[in-house]
Amino acid sequence: MLKQIIKDKLTVKIFENRALAGQDAARDGANAIRELLAKQEWVNIIFAAAPSQNDTLAALFQEPDIDWTRCRAFHMDEYVGFPKEKKESFLQELISVFELSNVLSRKTQEVSKGELQRIIMAFSLLYGSKSVIMDEPVFALEDYQKEKAMEYLADYSRKSGMSLLFCAHELNLCEKYSDNMCIFLRDKNPLVGKTKDVFTQENIEAAYNVPLAMLKHKENLHRDILEN
């Protein structure tokens, strides 16, 4: 800690960086949660759901000896542009589409990578942002789950007007579920345009420097090698 200022009942701590500030705030929060859990069955917690709180939240969930199953979490933000009467039905729809019914009562550290990906996709829609950016959102899912998730995301994007930007190495998903595409080329300007115009054999092979057939059937090729 670089400096501490006390004015009346207000204590201000200044740290070298936001990560250290977040860790200190997380320790204070964790101590308060443990103290309440020791004397009552449930603890209600309001979280500030904003990027400025990421360091605090990341450190808080690393704190030991907190029974999160006895904590009820709320956030300070509201769904943006989302009719109040539709929230519950939309939530149930997301639980069904992303197959989340079996993870609702489990801790974050108890879910698989694929389950966590499905949870994050559902939360990204619940939050109500006008734009959502996803990096490899379905790589840990089963094939049918990938198709189901991407079909739903694309359909929701078109119906709601939400902009969805996703990056994926599975070319079949990119081709099938994107309206527009950006392909990055080595030492050249990226190619940007309608998917039907940009996604060509010439452009894909220029970007990856391997035959398109090998890229589109990479998983099958690996499976054949393993089986033989």
Contacts in CASP RR format, 6 or more apart in sequence:
PFRMAT RR
TARGET T0000
AUTHOR 0000-0000-0000
METHOD contacts of the structure
MODEL  1
MLKQIIKDKLTVKIFENRALAGQDAARDGANAIRELLAKQEWVNIIFAAA
PSQNDTLAALFQEPDIDWTRCRAFHMDEYVGFPKEKKESFLQELISVFEL
SNVLSRKTQEVSKGELQRIIMAFSLLYGSKSVIMDEPVFALEDYQKEKAM
EYLADYSRKSGMSLLFCAHELNLCEKYSDNMCIFLRDKNPLVGKTKDVFT
QENIEAAYNVPLAMLKHKENLHRDILEN
1 13 0 8 1.000
1 14 0 8 1.000
1 15 0 8 1.000
1 20 0 8 1.000
1 24 0 8 1.000
2 14 0 8 1.000
2 15 0 8 1.000
2 16 0 8 1.000
3 13 0 8 1.000
3 14 0 8 1.000
4 11 0 8 1.000
4 12 0 8 1.000
4 13 0 8 1.000
4 14 0 8 1.000
5 11 0 8 1.000
5 12 0 8 1.000
5 14 0 8 1.000
6 12 0 8 1.000
13 21 0 8 1.000
13 24 0 8 1.000
15 21 0 8 1.000
15 22 0 8 1.000
15 24 0 8 1.000
18 55 0 8 1.000
19 55 0 8 1.000
21 55 0 8 1.000
21 56 0 8 1.000
22 55 0 8 1.000
22 56 0 8 1.000
22 59 0 8 1.000
23 55 0 8 1.000
23 59 0 8 1.000
25 56 0 8 1.000
25 59 0 8 1.000
26 56 0 8 1.000
26 57 0 8 1.000
26 58 0 8 1.000
26 59 0 8 1.000
26 60 0 8 1.000
26 62 0 8 1.000
26 63 0 8 1.000
27 59 0 8 1.000
27 63 0 8 1.000
29 60 0 8 1.000
30 60 0 8 1.000
30 63 0 8 1.000
30 66 0 8 1.000
33 43 0 8 1.000
33 45 0 8 1.000
33 66 0 8 1.000
33 71 0 8 1.000
34 65 0 8 1.000
34 66 0 8 1.000
36 43 0 8 1.000
37 43 0 8 1.000
37 66 0 8 1.000
37 67 0 8 1.000
37 70 0 8 1.000
37 71 0 8 1.000
41 70 0 8 1.000
42 70 0 8 1.000
42 71 0 8 1.000
42 72 0 8 1.000
43 70 0 8 1.000
43 71 0 8 1.000
43 72 0 8 1.000
44 71 0 8 1.000
44 72 0 8 1.000
44 74 0 8 1.000
45 71 0 8 1.000
45 72 0 8 1.000
45 73 0 8 1.000
45 74 0 8 1.000
46 74 0 8 1.000
46 75 0 8 1.000
46 76 0 8 1.000
47 53 0 8 1.000
47 57 0 8 1.000
47 73 0 8 1.000
47 74 0 8 1.000
47 75 0 8 1.000
47 76 0 8 1.000
48 75 0 8 1.000
48 76 0 8 1.000
49 75 0 8 1.000
49 76 0 8 1.000
49 77 0 8 1.000
49 127 0 8 1.000
50 77 0 8 1.000
61 108 0 8 1.000
68 107 0 8 1.000
68 108 0 8 1.000
69 105 0 8 1.000
69 107 0 8 1.000
77 127 0 8 1.000
79 87 0 8 1.000
79 126 0 8 1.000
79 127 0 8 1.000
79 128 0 8 1.000
80 127 0 8 1.000
80 128 0 8 1.000
80 129 0 8 1.000
80 130 0 8 1.000
81 128 0 8 1.000
82 90 0 8 1.000
82 128 0 8 1.000
90 126 0 8 1.000
91 126 0 8 1.000
94 100 0 8 1.000
94 122 0 8 1.000
94 125 0 8 1.000
94 126 0 8 1.000
95 101 0 8 1.000
95 104 0 8 1.000
95 122 0 8 1.000
97 122 0 8 1.000
97 148 0 8 1.000
97 149 0 8 1.000
97 152 0 8 1.000
98 118 0 8 1.000
98 119 0 8 1.000
98 121 0 8 1.000
98 122 0 8 1.000
98 149 0 8 1.000
98 152 0 8 1.000
99 118 0 8 1.000
99 145 0 8 1.000
100 115 0 8 1.000
100 118 0 8 1.000
100 119 0 8 1.000
100 122 0 8 1.000
103 111 0 8 1.000
103 115 0 8 1.000
103 119 0 8 1.000
108 116 0 8 1.000
111 119 0 8 1.000
112 140 0 8 1.000
113 140 0 8 1.000
114 140 0 8 1.000
114 141 0 8 1.000
116 140 0 8 1.000
117 137 0 8 1.000
117 138 0 8 1.000
117 139 0 8 1.000
117 140 0 8 1.000
117 141 0 8 1.000
118 141 0 8 1.000
118 145 0 8 1.000
118 149 0 8 1.000
120 137 0 8 1.000
121 134 0 8 1.000
121 137 0 8 1.000
121 149 0 8 1.000
121 153 0 8 1.000
124 132 0 8 1.000
124 134 0 8 1.000
125 132 0 8 1.000
125 153 0 8 1.000
125 156 0 8 1.000
125 162 0 8 1.000
128 162 0 8 1.000
129 162 0 8 1.000
130 161 0 8 1.000
130 162 0 8 1.000
130 163 0 8 1.000
131 162 0 8 1.000
131 163 0 8 1.000
131 164 0 8 1.000
131 165 0 8 1.000
132 162 0 8 1.000
132 163 0 8 1.000
132 164 0 8 1.000
132 165 0 8 1.000
133 165 0 8 1.000
133 166 0 8 1.000
134 164 0 8 1.000
134 165 0 8 1.000
134 166 0 8 1.000
134 167 0 8 1.000
135 166 0 8 1.000
135 167 0 8 1.000
136 167 0 8 1.000
136 168 0 8 1.000
136 169 0 8 1.000
137 149 0 8 1.000
137 153 0 8 1.000
137 166 0 8 1.000
137 168 0 8 1.000
138 145 0 8 1.000
138 146 0 8 1.000
138 149 0 8 1.000
138 150 0 8 1.000
138 168 0 8 1.000
138 170 0 8 1.000
138 173 0 8 1.000
139 168 0 8 1.000
139 169 0 8 1.000
139 170 0 8 1.000
141 149 0 8 1.000
146 170 0 8 1.000
146 173 0 8 1.000
147 173 0 8 1.000
150 173 0 8 1.000
150 176 0 8 1.000
150 177 0 8 1.000
151 177 0 8 1.000
153 164 0 8 1.000
153 166 0 8 1.000
153 177 0 8 1.000
154 164 0 8 1.000
154 177 0 8 1.000
154 178 0 8 1.000
156 162 0 8 1.000
156 164 0 8 1.000
157 163 0 8 1.000
157 164 0 8 1.000
158 179 0 8 1.000
166 178 0 8 1.000
168 174 0 8 1.000
171 199 0 8 1.000
171 204 0 8 1.000
171 212 0 8 1.000
171 215 0 8 1.000
171 216 0 8 1.000
172 216 0 8 1.000
174 181 0 8 1.000
174 195 0 8 1.000
174 199 0 8 1.000
175 195 0 8 1.000
175 199 0 8 1.000
178 195 0 8 1.000
179 194 0 8 1.000
179 195 0 8 1.000
180 192 0 8 1.000
180 193 0 8 1.000
180 194 0 8 1.000
180 195 0 8 1.000
180 198 0 8 1.000
181 191 0 8 1.000
181 192 0 8 1.000
181 193 0 8 1.000
181 194 0 8 1.000
181 195 0 8 1.000
181 198 0 8 1.000
181 199 0 8 1.000
182 190 0 8 1.000
182 191 0 8 1.000
182 192 0 8 1.000
182 193 0 8 1.000
182 198 0 8 1.000
183 190 0 8 1.000
183 191 0 8 1.000
183 198 0 8 1.000
183 199 0 8 1.000
183 203 0 8 1.000
183 204 0 8 1.000
183 207 0 8 1.000
184 190 0 8 1.000
184 207 0 8 1.000
185 191 0 8 1.000
185 206 0 8 1.000
185 207 0 8 1.000
186 207 0 8 1.000
191 198 0 8 1.000
191 203 0 8 1.000
192 198 0 8 1.000
201 212 0 8 1.000
204 212 0 8 1.000
204 215 0 8 1.000
205 211 0 8 1.000
205 212 0 8 1.000
208 215 0 8 1.000
214 221 0 8 1.000
END
